[in-house]
Amino acid sequence: MFNFSFNLRDRTAWLLPAKAEPVRPNPIHPVILVPGYRDNSRVFQQLIRYLQRQHFDVHALSLQPSDGRLPLNQLAEQVAAYVETTFAPEQLLDFVGFSMGGIVLRYYLQRLGGLARADHFITLGSPHRGTWMAYYSRRPGVLQMRPRSPFLLDLAQDEEKLAQIRFISIWTPLDLTIVPSSSSVTSVGQHQRLMLPYHRALVTDGRSLQIVANALLEPVSTGSNPSPLS
């Protein structure tokens, strides 16, 4: 004689559907973080913790030196070298640049073949159109961040290439490092304006960190030019 008895716990487990694992809308790629002027990887401490809690594989670089003594194109070569020695050639990557780091990444993407490796590109308070604060120094890397510098004008000539990937610029109109603050916005991709009180809040404020994480999970439409977020 067969015994079909089971207890209440067994019955409940049988009646309820199995709990499904959350489905990511897009594969998660390793994330490369590049800091800004006079910064190193420590500037990303809060962003790193935030992304790691969501199971991102995070790699924070420290450019040497980051004080403007080297041109930005040479700093971009450090990014290229790290990518080539750390990841397989077929591995797609996501890139996040803070301040000057966003411009370094643009040179890597637009001039050193990085677009072929990129899925997402996010900048946080980066002087895409330059900053008046760069007139306080004549160091090579700082000169390149002046408005209408030959370096920035060269990158602007084919910035539409960035529409091949998901490119988002996050910025604050209260930024006193990127002057005018609207220089953080380009003619391609999306831009997200946050009312944050100062430049570094872009890598510490929870609202900014959440936008970065959400953006890294957004699917990419190749060749598209997304409309601005705000």
C-alpha positions as CSV (number, residue, x, y, z in Angstrom):
1,M,0.0,0.0,0.0
2,F,1.3,3.4,-1.0
3,N,1.6,6.2,1.5
4,F,0.7,9.6,0.1
5,S,0.8,11.4,3.4
6,F,2.8,14.7,3.7
7,N,3.1,17.4,6.3
8,L,1.8,21.0,6.0
9,R,5.3,22.3,5.2
10,D,5.6,19.8,2.3
11,R,2.2,20.8,1.0
12,T,3.0,24.5,1.1
13,A,6.3,23.9,-0.8
14,W,4.4,21.8,-3.4
15,L,1.7,24.5,-4.0
16,L,4.0,27.5,-4.3
17,P,6.0,28.0,-7.5
18,A,9.8,27.8,-7.1
19,K,11.4,31.2,-6.5
20,A,13.0,32.5,-9.6
21,E,16.4,34.1,-9.6
22,P,16.3,37.8,-10.7
23,V,17.0,38.2,-14.4
24,R,19.5,40.8,-15.4
25,P,18.4,42.8,-18.5
26,N,21.9,42.8,-19.8
27,P,25.1,40.8,-19.2
28,I,27.3,42.3,-16.5
29,H,30.7,43.2,-17.8
30,P,33.8,44.1,-15.8
31,V,33.7,47.8,-14.9
32,I,36.8,50.0,-15.3
33,L,36.9,53.1,-13.1
34,V,39.3,55.9,-14.0
35,P,39.8,58.8,-11.5
36,G,40.4,62.5,-12.1
37,Y,42.9,65.2,-11.6
38,R,45.1,64.6,-8.5
39,D,42.9,61.6,-7.6
40,N,43.6,57.9,-7.4
41,S,41.4,54.8,-7.0
42,R,40.5,55.8,-3.4
43,V,38.1,58.4,-4.7
44,F,35.8,55.6,-5.8
45,Q,35.6,53.8,-2.4
46,Q,31.9,54.4,-2.1
47,L,31.1,53.6,-5.7
48,I,33.1,50.4,-5.5
49,R,31.3,49.2,-2.4
50,Y,27.9,50.1,-4.0
51,L,28.7,48.2,-7.3
52,Q,30.2,45.2,-5.5
53,R,27.1,44.8,-3.4
54,Q,25.3,44.3,-6.7
55,H,27.9,41.8,-7.9
56,F,29.7,43.9,-10.4
57,D,33.4,43.0,-11.1
58,V,35.0,46.4,-10.4
59,H,38.6,47.5,-11.4
60,A,39.7,50.9,-10.2
61,L,42.8,52.4,-11.8
62,S,45.2,54.9,-10.4
63,L,46.8,57.0,-13.2
64,Q,50.5,57.9,-12.7
65,P,50.9,60.8,-12.3
66,S,47.5,62.3,-12.2
67,D,48.6,65.9,-11.6
68,G,48.7,67.1,-15.2
69,R,52.4,66.5,-15.7
70,L,51.6,64.0,-18.4
71,P,49.4,64.7,-21.4
72,L,46.0,63.0,-21.3
73,N,46.8,60.9,-24.3
74,Q,49.7,59.3,-22.4
75,L,47.4,58.6,-19.5
76,A,45.0,56.9,-21.9
77,E,47.8,54.6,-22.9
78,Q,48.0,53.4,-19.3
79,V,44.3,52.5,-19.6
80,A,44.9,50.6,-22.8
81,A,47.9,48.7,-21.3
82,Y,45.8,47.7,-18.3
83,V,42.9,46.5,-20.5
84,E,45.2,44.5,-22.8
85,T,47.1,42.8,-19.9
86,T,44.1,42.1,-17.7
87,F,41.3,40.9,-20.0
88,A,40.8,38.5,-22.8
89,P,40.6,40.1,-26.3
90,E,36.9,39.2,-26.7
91,Q,35.9,40.5,-23.2
92,L,33.5,43.4,-23.4
93,L,34.0,46.1,-20.7
94,D,32.2,49.0,-19.2
95,F,34.0,52.3,-18.4
96,V,33.3,55.0,-15.8
97,G,35.4,58.1,-15.6
98,F,35.3,60.8,-13.0
99,S,36.3,64.4,-14.0
100,M,39.5,64.2,-16.0
101,G,39.2,60.4,-16.0
102,G,36.3,60.8,-18.4
103,I,38.4,62.7,-20.9
104,V,41.2,60.2,-20.6
105,L,38.7,57.4,-21.4
106,R,37.3,59.3,-24.3
107,Y,40.8,59.4,-25.9
108,Y,41.2,55.7,-25.2
109,L,37.8,54.9,-26.8
110,Q,38.1,57.3,-29.7
111,R,41.8,57.1,-30.6
112,L,43.2,53.9,-29.1
113,G,40.6,51.3,-30.3
114,G,38.7,51.2,-27.0
115,L,35.3,51.4,-28.6
116,A,35.7,47.8,-29.9
117,R,36.0,46.7,-26.2
118,A,33.3,49.0,-24.8
119,D,29.6,48.3,-23.9
120,H,28.8,51.2,-21.6
121,F,30.6,54.5,-21.0
122,I,29.7,56.8,-18.1
123,T,31.3,60.1,-17.2
124,L,30.8,62.0,-13.9
125,G,31.5,65.7,-14.0
126,S,34.0,65.4,-16.9
127,P,35.0,68.6,-18.8
128,H,34.0,67.4,-22.3
129,R,34.0,71.1,-23.5
130,G,36.8,72.1,-21.1
131,T,36.8,74.1,-17.8
132,W,38.0,77.6,-17.1
133,M,39.7,76.2,-14.0
134,A,42.3,74.7,-16.3
135,Y,43.7,78.2,-16.8
136,Y,45.3,78.0,-13.3
137,S,48.0,75.6,-14.5
138,R,50.2,75.3,-17.6
139,R,51.0,71.6,-17.1
140,P,50.4,69.6,-20.3
141,G,47.5,67.6,-19.1
142,V,45.8,70.6,-17.7
143,L,46.3,72.7,-20.8
144,Q,44.4,70.0,-22.7
145,M,41.3,70.6,-20.5
146,R,41.0,74.3,-21.4
147,P,37.9,75.2,-23.5
148,R,38.6,74.8,-27.2
149,S,42.0,73.3,-26.6
150,P,43.3,71.4,-29.7
151,F,43.0,68.2,-27.8
152,L,39.3,68.6,-27.0
153,L,38.5,70.0,-30.4
154,D,40.1,66.9,-32.0
155,L,37.9,64.6,-29.9
156,A,34.8,66.7,-30.7
157,Q,35.4,66.1,-34.5
158,D,34.2,62.5,-34.3
159,E,32.4,62.3,-30.9
160,E,29.4,60.8,-32.7
161,K,31.4,57.5,-32.5
162,L,30.3,57.4,-28.9
163,A,26.7,56.8,-30.1
164,Q,27.9,53.2,-31.0
165,I,27.8,52.4,-27.2
166,R,25.6,53.5,-24.3
167,F,27.2,56.8,-23.3
168,I,25.8,58.8,-20.3
169,S,27.2,62.0,-18.8
170,I,26.2,62.7,-15.2
171,W,26.8,66.2,-13.9
172,T,25.7,68.9,-11.4
173,P,25.0,72.6,-12.3
174,L,26.6,73.5,-8.9
175,D,30.0,72.2,-10.0
176,L,32.7,74.7,-9.3
177,T,35.5,72.5,-10.8
178,I,33.9,72.2,-14.2
179,V,33.2,75.8,-15.2
180,P,30.8,76.3,-16.9
181,S,29.2,73.2,-15.5
182,S,27.4,72.6,-18.8
183,S,30.7,71.7,-20.3
184,S,30.0,68.2,-18.9
185,V,27.4,67.7,-21.6
186,T,28.2,66.5,-25.1
187,S,26.0,66.5,-28.3
188,V,25.7,62.7,-28.2
189,G,24.4,60.1,-25.7
190,Q,22.4,60.9,-22.7
191,H,22.9,63.3,-19.8
192,Q,21.7,63.2,-16.3
193,R,21.6,66.4,-14.3
194,L,21.7,66.1,-10.5
195,M,21.5,69.0,-8.0
196,L,24.5,68.0,-6.0
197,P,26.4,70.6,-4.0
198,Y,29.9,70.0,-5.2
199,H,32.1,68.2,-7.8
200,R,33.1,65.2,-5.7
201,A,29.6,64.4,-4.6
202,L,29.2,62.8,-8.1
203,V,31.2,59.8,-6.8
204,T,29.8,59.8,-3.2
205,D,26.1,60.8,-3.3
206,G,23.8,57.8,-3.3
207,R,21.6,59.2,-6.1
208,S,24.6,59.4,-8.4
209,L,25.8,55.9,-7.4
210,Q,22.3,54.5,-8.2
211,I,22.2,56.1,-11.6
212,V,25.6,54.6,-12.4
213,A,24.6,51.1,-11.4
214,N,21.2,51.3,-13.2
215,A,22.9,52.7,-16.3
216,L,25.4,49.8,-16.4
217,L,22.5,47.4,-16.6
218,E,20.7,49.1,-19.5
219,P,20.8,47.3,-22.8
220,V,22.8,48.8,-25.6
221,S,21.3,49.6,-29.0
222,T,24.2,49.7,-31.4
223,G,24.4,52.7,-33.5
224,S,21.6,54.5,-31.6
225,N,21.8,58.1,-30.2
226,P,19.7,58.0,-27.1
227,S,17.7,61.1,-26.2
228,P,18.8,63.1,-23.1
229,L,17.5,62.0,-19.7
230,S,17.2,65.5,-18.5
